[in-house]
């Protein structure tokens, strides 16, 4: 299991993920920036296939993961397994999540799978979280700017002096 702790070793393992018969399990952070050299036999069989077990709160991270499958016109594919238990949907709160789960139980097929029509729900939650995170970052930057301005007016060092 690669989880972005032993960077050099993990980069080496990730770089070999394109070899025939290779299965590599990693977090979305492991091996970032590492070029995966895909063996011609793997390309002939359709290229890399990435399986994701959840969506990230940022679509950009999901797109980076999908982008690992096919570089420079090479073949590849990606598959997401999503659950109404995913951390992403916790942002809905129990009040909105419980009715959604009840509706899903009625809509699921005999094996418990939902159709692709449920994907927009995940995408909307993802977009909502991206907006929330963007607003939080903007507010933090504004707070830091006001803090620095206050320190400048009082002659304090904003990084060394404690302001109560």
C-alpha positions in Angstrom: 0.0 0.0 0.0 1.5 3.3 -1.1 0.5 6.3 1.0 3.1 9.0 0.3 5.4 8.3 3.2 8.5 6.8 1.5 8.6 9.1 -1.5 11.6 7.7 -3.4 10.6 4.1 -3.0 7.0 4.8 -3.8 8.0 6.7 -6.9 10.0 3.7 -8.1 7.0 1.4 -7.5 4.6 3.8 -9.3 6.9 4.1 -12.3 6.6 0.3 -12.7 2.8 0.3 -12.6 2.6 0.0 -16.4 4.2 -3.4 -16.5 2.1 -6.5 -17.5 0.4 -8.2 -14.6 1.1 -5.3 -12.2 -1.5 -4.2 -9.7 -0.5 -1.1 -7.7 -2.7 0.2 -4.8 -2.0 3.7 -3.8 -3.5 6.9 -2.3 -4.1 9.7 -4.8 -0.9 11.4 -3.4 1.5 8.6 -3.8 3.9 8.9 -6.7 2.8 12.3 -7.8 4.9 13.6 -10.6 6.2 10.1 -11.4 6.1 9.1 -15.0 4.6 5.7 -15.5 6.2 3.9 -18.4 3.5 1.7 -20.0 4.7 -1.6 -21.5 3.7 -2.2 -25.1 1.8 -5.4 -24.1 -0.3 -3.3 -21.6 -1.0 -0.7 -24.3 -2.1 -3.5 -26.7 -4.6 -4.6 -24.0 -6.1 -1.2 -23.5 -3.5 0.6 -21.3 -3.6 1.5 -17.6 -6.9 1.1 -15.7 -7.3 3.2 -12.6 -9.9 2.2 -10.0 -11.0 4.8 -7.6 -12.9 3.9 -4.4 -14.2 7.4 -3.8 -14.4 10.9 -5.2 -12.2 13.6 -3.6 -13.7 16.9 -2.4 -11.8 18.6 -5.3 -12.7 17.7 -8.9 -9.1 18.7 -9.8 -7.7 15.8 -7.8 -10.1 13.4 -9.5 -9.1 14.7 -12.9 -5.4 14.2 -12.0 -6.2 10.6 -11.1 -8.1 10.0 -14.3 -5.2 11.6 -16.2 -2.8 8.9 -14.9 -4.6 6.4 -17.1 -3.8 7.8 -20.5 -0.8 10.1 -21.3 0.0 11.6 -24.6 -2.7 9.8 -26.5 -2.1 6.3 -25.0 -5.1 4.2 -24.3 -6.4 3.9 -20.8 -9.5 3.8 -18.6 -10.8 4.8 -15.2 -13.6 3.5 -13.0 -15.0 5.0 -9.8 -16.8 2.9 -7.1 -18.9 5.3 -5.1 -21.0 4.8 -2.0 -23.6 6.8 -0.2 -21.4 6.2 2.8 -18.5 8.1 1.2 -16.9 10.9 3.2 -17.7 13.3 0.4 -21.5 13.0 1.1 -21.1 13.7 4.8 -21.1 17.4 3.8 -24.8 17.0 3.1 -25.6 16.5 6.8 -27.7 13.7 8.1 -31.0 15.6 7.4 -30.4 15.5 3.7 -28.4 12.2 3.5 -30.9 9.9 5.2 -33.7 10.6 2.6 -31.2 10.2 -0.2 -30.1 6.8 1.2 -33.8 5.7 1.5 -34.4 6.8 -2.1 -31.2 4.9 -3.2 -32.4 1.6 -1.6 -35.6 1.8 -3.7 -33.7 2.7 -6.9 -30.9 0.1 -6.6 -30.8 -3.0 -8.7 -30.8 -6.5 -7.3 -27.0 -6.4 -6.7 -27.3 -3.0 -4.8 -25.9 -0.9 -7.6 -27.2 2.5 -8.7 -27.3 3.8 -12.2 -25.0 6.5 -13.5 -27.9 9.0 -13.0 -26.7 9.2 -9.4 -23.3 10.7 -10.4 -24.6 14.3 -10.6 -25.4 14.1 -6.8 -21.8 13.4 -6.1 -20.7 16.1 -8.5 -23.0 18.7 -7.0 -21.7 18.0 -3.5 -18.2 18.2 -4.8 -18.9 21.6 -6.4 -20.5 22.8 -3.2 -17.4 21.8 -1.2 -15.1 23.4 -3.7 -17.0 26.7 -3.4 -16.9 26.4 0.4 -13.2 25.7 0.5 -12.5 28.6 -1.9 -14.5 30.9 0.3 -12.7 29.7 3.4 -9.3 30.2 1.7 -10.3 33.8 0.7 -11.5 34.6 4.2 -8.3 33.2 5.7 -6.2 35.4 3.4 -8.3 38.4 4.3 -7.8 37.7 8.0 -4.1 37.3 7.5 -3.9 40.6 5.6 -5.9 42.5 8.4 -3.6 40.8 11.0 -0.4 42.0 9.1 -1.8 45.5 8.7 -2.6 45.6 12.5 0.9 44.5 13.3 2.4 47.0 10.9 0.5 49.8 12.7 1.6 48.7 16.1 5.2 47.8 15.1 4.8 44.1 16.0 6.3 41.3 14.0 3.3 39.3 12.7 5.3 36.0 12.9 7.0 36.4 16.2 4.8 38.5 18.5 1.6 37.0 19.9 -1.5 39.2 19.5 -4.5 38.7 21.8 
